[in-house]
Amino acid sequence: MLNKRIVFVRPREVVIEEADAPEPSSEQVLIQSLVTLVSTGTELTILNGEFPPDSYWSQYGRYPFVAGYSNVGKVLKVGENVKLVKAGDRVVCQGPHAQYVLAEEKDVIQVPESISDEEASFHTLAAGVMNSVRLADVSLGESVIVVGAGLLGQLAIQFSRLCGGFPVIALDLSERRLEIAKLSGASAALQVGRENVEDDVRSFTKDRMADVVFEVTGNPKVIPWALRLVKRQGRFIQLSSPRGISEVDFHDEVNAPSRVIIGTHFGSQPAFETPYNPWTRKRNTELFFDLLSAGLVSVKHLITHRCPWHEAPTVYQMLLQDRTQAIGVIFDFR
């Protein structure tokens, strides 16, 4: 059985690579992909190749790079020691954009019948943003600003509102993303560059500025400006993974106003549940599915592109040219 997968062979070049399909070991399952979700921030950063040498990015994004980590599929085979899933089960895992993927049994999560394939494909990003909002400790009545209304930003808006954040203000350059942010529950959506954002933020927060600011652009030049939107002793949450160095006057922007900076990488979800922190990626994913089933969060309005998987080279070129018109991009393997 042949397996085709999407590979970045070098900067700005995407190919469909063919190889034999893998076989599961005793603790693994073989999954036939149904749909996968493009992580436009991470994947386009690597595809662009525009990141500093000797950085985390340069270690993670080595070519050839097998892209993707938000997979929904059907179990085809299970290893002899696999107990909790069986052939035919619909599951999610952090497998790549490929027809067939392997996953450890402990890393797969079953999808409830009430959740569609496309909704389930948001699982990796939803769990990671949940982790960020938890670490931000957003509480009832706190004002929240989300700088960057891409895929992660849209999820940060929804989860912040669910925690009681109000107002939740979205900032972006793209009119389309801001319109979608309103559907995600943003109290206000401000277009950077066309509005006096600082004055508007002061107005919406009754001159207090934001209790919490999520930076979700990935642009290191945005960080010093976004810091200034945080009130004294407020919290600045680095949710995106910036591509390069930021220059910040730590005395004037952090020390003197006593602002707190919190890094919230997806990797800070604990590997195991503990009484101190039970919120593993699996627990966050299960909660995400429960919230979808209850109608308390939604991702359907975030899907802007549905594409056959074999059109990936063309899709990535479109995203490289202008990703502001895309939020949820789904590859369909069905």
C-alpha distance (Angstrom), angle and dihedral (degrees) to the residues before:
residue distance angle dihedral
M1 . . .
L2 3.80 . .
N3 3.78 124.1 .
K4 3.81 124.8 -155.2
R5 3.79 121.4 -161.0
I6 3.79 139.1 175.0
V7 3.81 114.3 -107.5
F8 3.81 134.4 -179.0
V9 3.79 101.0 -143.3
R10 3.81 95.0 -178.9
P11 3.82 137.0 -18.6
R12 3.82 111.4 -44.6
E13 3.82 94.5 -2.3
V14 3.81 122.1 110.3
V15 3.81 125.5 -177.3
I16 3.80 137.9 176.3
E17 3.80 105.7 -120.3
E18 3.82 122.6 -158.5
A19 3.80 126.3 -152.0
D20 3.79 140.3 141.9
A21 3.79 114.3 -67.4
P22 3.81 112.5 -105.4
E23 3.79 124.8 -111.6
P24 3.82 121.7 -132.7
S25 3.79 121.3 -114.3
S26 3.80 121.2 -138.5
E27 3.84 93.2 -79.0
Q28 3.81 97.7 37.6
V29 3.78 139.8 85.5
L30 3.80 128.3 -147.1
I31 3.80 112.1 -135.5
Q32 3.80 129.4 -163.4
S33 3.79 106.9 -145.5
L34 3.79 120.3 -120.9
V35 3.81 101.0 175.2
T36 3.79 136.9 -15.0
L37 3.80 131.1 -161.8
V38 3.80 122.4 -132.8
S39 3.80 114.1 -128.1
T40 3.79 93.8 -145.8
G41 3.81 95.3 -169.6
T42 3.80 99.4 50.5
E43 3.77 98.0 32.7
L44 3.81 96.5 46.9
T45 3.80 91.0 46.8
I46 3.79 89.5 57.4
L47 3.79 94.3 40.2
N48 3.80 91.0 50.9
G49 3.79 91.7 49.9
E50 3.80 87.7 -149.3
F51 3.79 101.0 137.3
P52 3.80 132.4 107.0
P53 3.80 118.9 -84.9
D54 3.81 115.0 -111.7
S55 3.80 90.5 24.7
Y56 3.80 130.7 123.1
W57 3.81 86.8 -99.2
S58 3.80 92.7 56.1
Q59 3.82 90.5 52.4
Y60 3.80 95.3 45.7
G61 3.79 99.3 39.5
R62 3.78 101.8 54.2
Y63 3.79 117.9 154.6
P64 2.94 132.5 -85.3
F65 3.81 85.1 46.5
V66 3.80 122.0 -174.0
A67 3.80 102.3 -144.9
G68 3.78 131.6 -143.4
Y69 3.80 140.2 47.9
S70 3.82 106.6 -171.9
N71 3.79 106.3 83.1
V72 3.81 131.6 166.7
G73 3.77 117.1 -171.9
K74 3.80 151.7 140.6
V75 3.80 121.3 -97.4
L76 3.81 111.1 -115.0
K77 3.82 102.4 172.6
V78 3.78 136.6 7.1
G79 3.80 131.6 -156.6
E80 3.79 120.0 -111.0
N81 3.82 93.4 -102.5
V82 3.80 96.3 47.5
K83 3.81 110.4 115.6
L84 3.81 110.5 161.6
V85 3.81 102.7 54.2
K86 3.79 132.7 41.7
A87 3.78 139.1 -167.6
G88 3.78 110.6 -69.6
D89 3.81 96.3 30.7
R90 3.81 116.6 131.3
V91 3.79 109.6 -130.0
V92 3.79 144.2 165.0
C93 3.78 127.1 -134.3
Q94 3.78 140.1 157.1
G95 3.78 92.2 -96.7
P96 3.82 121.3 140.5
H97 3.81 133.4 -108.5
A98 3.80 95.8 -72.0
Q99 3.79 138.5 121.0
Y100 3.81 91.6 -118.3
V101 3.80 128.5 22.5
L102 3.77 137.0 179.6
A103 3.79 123.2 -134.6
E104 3.77 136.3 174.6
E105 3.79 111.7 -109.2
K106 3.82 90.4 -121.2
D107 3.81 90.4 57.5
V108 3.81 99.6 53.5
I109 3.79 123.6 88.3
Q110 3.78 124.8 -162.7
V111 3.80 118.4 -121.5
P112 3.83 118.6 -131.1
E113 3.81 115.9 -122.1
S114 3.80 90.4 -117.8
I115 3.83 91.7 64.5
S116 3.81 120.0 79.7
D117 3.80 122.8 -134.9
E118 3.81 90.9 -109.9
E119 3.81 94.2 49.8
A120 3.80 91.2 47.8
S121 3.81 91.3 53.7
F122 3.82 89.7 74.1
H123 3.81 90.6 66.3
T124 3.82 100.9 107.2
L125 3.79 95.1 47.1
A126 3.80 94.1 41.4
A127 3.80 92.2 52.7
G128 3.81 91.1 47.9
V129 3.79 93.5 50.2
M130 3.81 90.7 46.6
N131 3.78 86.7 56.2
S132 3.80 90.0 51.7
V133 3.80 94.3 49.4
R134 3.81 90.2 48.3
L135 3.80 91.8 52.2
A136 3.81 89.4 47.0
D137 3.83 87.8 55.9
V138 3.80 93.3 -144.7
S139 3.80 109.2 -167.8
L140 3.81 140.0 -174.3
G141 3.79 112.7 -57.5
E142 3.80 97.8 4.3
S143 3.79 115.2 138.2
V144 3.79 114.1 -121.2
I145 3.80 131.1 -166.2
V146 3.80 121.0 -164.6
V147 3.81 110.3 -161.5
G148 3.79 105.0 -158.7
A149 3.81 121.4 29.6
G150 3.78 99.0 -150.7
L151 3.78 122.9 120.6
L152 3.82 96.8 -61.8
G153 3.78 91.9 41.5
Q154 3.81 92.2 53.6
L155 3.80 90.2 52.7
A156 3.81 91.6 46.0
I157 3.82 88.8 54.8
Q158 3.80 92.3 52.8
F159 3.79 97.2 45.3
S160 3.81 92.8 44.1
R161 3.81 90.1 53.5
L162 3.79 89.7 47.6
C163 3.82 89.2 54.9
G164 3.80 90.5 52.6
G165 3.78 100.6 -96.7
F166 3.81 111.6 159.5
P167 2.90 131.3 -153.6
V168 3.80 98.9 21.7
I169 3.81 108.6 -169.8
A170 3.81 123.9 -164.9
L171 3.81 121.0 -152.9
D172 3.79 123.9 -168.9
L173 3.80 144.1 136.3
S174 3.82 93.8 -124.3
E175 3.80 120.9 83.9
R176 3.80 90.9 -158.5
R177 3.79 93.5 54.1
L178 3.78 90.7 48.4
E179 3.80 91.4 52.3
I180 3.79 89.1 52.3
A181 3.82 89.6 46.8
K182 3.80 88.3 62.0
L183 3.81 88.4 55.9
S184 3.81 87.9 50.9
G185 3.80 89.3 57.6
A186 3.79 104.9 -93.8
S187 3.80 111.5 161.6
A188 3.80 88.7 -148.8
A189 3.80 134.9 7.4
L190 3.81 116.0 -155.5
Q191 3.78 125.5 -169.8
V192 3.78 110.6 -136.6
G193 3.80 112.2 -132.1
R194 3.80 95.5 23.2
E195 3.78 100.1 59.7
N196 3.78 135.5 44.5
V197 3.77 91.8 -106.6
E198 3.81 98.0 -179.2
D199 3.82 92.6 52.3
D200 3.80 91.7 45.9
V201 3.80 91.2 50.0
R202 3.80 90.0 51.4
S203 3.79 89.5 51.4
F204 3.81 95.3 48.6
T205 3.82 92.0 46.2
K206 3.83 95.3 43.9
D207 3.80 90.3 -111.5
R208 3.81 92.9 -55.8
M209 3.85 98.4 104.6
A210 3.79 119.9 -142.5
D211 3.77 126.9 -35.3
V212 3.81 88.9 -156.5
V213 3.81 131.5 20.3
F214 3.81 121.7 -170.7
E215 3.81 114.0 -158.5
V216 3.81 106.5 -151.8
T217 3.82 105.9 157.4
G218 3.80 100.8 89.6
N219 3.81 88.3 -139.2
P220 3.82 110.2 126.0
K221 3.82 91.0 -155.8
V222 3.81 90.7 63.5
I223 3.80 94.9 59.0
P224 3.84 99.9 77.8
W225 3.82 90.8 49.5
A226 3.80 94.0 45.1
L227 3.81 90.4 51.7
R228 3.77 89.8 62.5
L229 3.80 90.6 61.4
V230 3.82 89.9 65.4
K231 3.80 118.1 94.6
R232 3.80 122.1 -125.3
Q233 3.81 108.2 -69.4
G234 3.81 89.7 7.4
R235 3.79 125.8 135.4
F236 3.80 128.2 -102.6
I237 3.80 113.0 -160.6
Q238 3.79 119.3 -158.3
L239 3.81 99.8 -153.5
S240 3.81 98.7 153.4
S241 3.80 123.3 67.9
P242 3.83 103.7 -119.7
R243 3.79 119.8 -141.0
G244 3.78 102.9 -133.1
I245 3.78 143.8 -17.2
S246 3.80 126.6 -28.4
E247 3.79 123.3 -155.3
V248 3.81 111.1 -140.4
D249 3.80 129.8 171.3
F250 3.79 94.9 -134.1
H251 3.77 94.1 -169.1
D252 3.80 96.7 52.9
E253 3.81 98.9 33.7
V254 3.81 103.4 32.5
N255 3.77 114.7 11.3
A256 3.81 102.0 42.4
P257 3.84 96.1 42.9
S258 3.84 89.9 37.6
R259 3.78 93.1 -131.7
V260 3.80 117.4 174.4
I261 3.82 118.9 -132.5
I262 3.81 117.1 -156.3
G263 3.79 125.1 -173.1
T264 3.81 112.4 -149.7
H265 3.78 110.1 -176.1
F266 3.80 116.5 171.6
G267 3.80 87.0 -117.0
S268 3.80 91.5 69.2
Q269 3.80 91.3 76.5
P270 3.82 103.8 110.6
A271 3.78 118.9 -107.2
F272 3.81 92.1 -136.9
E273 3.78 135.8 29.5
T274 3.80 115.6 -105.3
P275 3.82 132.3 171.7
Y276 3.81 87.1 -109.7
N277 3.80 94.4 52.9
P278 3.82 120.6 3.2
W279 3.81 94.3 168.3
T280 3.78 103.8 110.3
R281 3.79 121.7 161.5
K282 3.80 88.0 -97.2
R283 3.82 93.4 51.9
N284 3.80 91.7 46.3
T285 3.81 90.6 49.1
E286 3.79 92.6 49.7
L287 3.80 89.4 50.0
F288 3.81 90.6 48.8
F289 3.80 89.6 54.8
D290 3.82 90.8 47.8
L291 3.81 91.1 50.7
L292 3.81 90.9 49.5
S293 3.81 91.1 49.9
A294 3.81 90.7 49.3
G295 3.81 92.1 49.4
L296 3.81 92.3 -120.8
V297 3.81 93.5 122.8
S298 3.80 131.3 23.8
V299 3.78 136.0 -162.8
K300 3.80 101.8 173.5
H301 3.81 91.6 92.8
L302 3.81 89.4 53.9
I303 3.81 94.2 63.2
T304 3.79 107.0 100.1
H305 3.82 101.3 158.6
R306 3.81 133.7 34.3
C307 3.80 112.4 -174.3
P308 3.81 137.1 172.2
W309 3.79 106.1 -107.9
H310 3.81 93.8 -121.3
E311 3.82 89.5 63.4
A312 3.81 89.9 65.1
P313 3.84 96.6 113.5
T314 3.81 90.2 56.6
V315 3.81 92.9 42.8
Y316 3.80 93.2 52.8
Q317 3.79 91.4 49.6
M318 3.80 88.7 53.5
L319 3.79 90.2 50.5
L320 3.80 92.1 48.3
Q321 3.79 90.2 54.4
D322 3.82 95.9 48.8
R323 3.76 123.4 -12.2
T324 3.82 93.7 170.8
Q325 3.81 89.1 88.6
A326 3.80 92.4 55.8
I327 3.78 132.2 69.0
G328 3.80 113.0 150.8
V329 3.83 109.7 28.9
I330 3.80 113.8 -179.0
F331 3.80 128.0 -166.9
D332 3.80 111.4 -150.5
F333 3.82 117.3 -147.1
R334 3.82 96.0 169.7
